[in-house]
């Protein structure tokens, strides 16, 4: 039982870390696009 809980916790932790990196990368892309639009005006 404890082994299953630890496995699920590790999987959930790994997924949350991956999601954070994805969101951070998307935010950087949006920021870059916004800067490009600002510079063109």
N, C-alpha and C positions, 0 to 999 in steps of 0.2 A: 504494500500500500504506500509506504513512504517513498519507495523507488518510483512509483507512478507519479506521485505528486512532484517529486524533484524533476522528473523528466518533463512533465507539463510546464513546470516553472522555467526550466531552461529553454524550452521551445518558445514559450511566451516572451521571455526576455530577449531571445535572439530575434524574434519577429519585431518587437518594439524597437530594438536598435536599428534594424534594417529600415523600418518605417521612418525613423527620425532622419536617417541619412537621405532617404528619398525626398522627404519634405524639405529638408535643408537644401538639397540640390535644386528642387523645383523653385524654392524661394530665391535662390541665387540666379536662376534663369530669368525669373520675372523681374528681378531687380536690374539685371543686365539689359533686358528689353526696355524697361522704363528709362534707364539712363541713356540708351540709344535714341529714344524718342525725344527726350529732353534736349539732348545735344543737337538734334537735327532742327529744332525750332529756333 
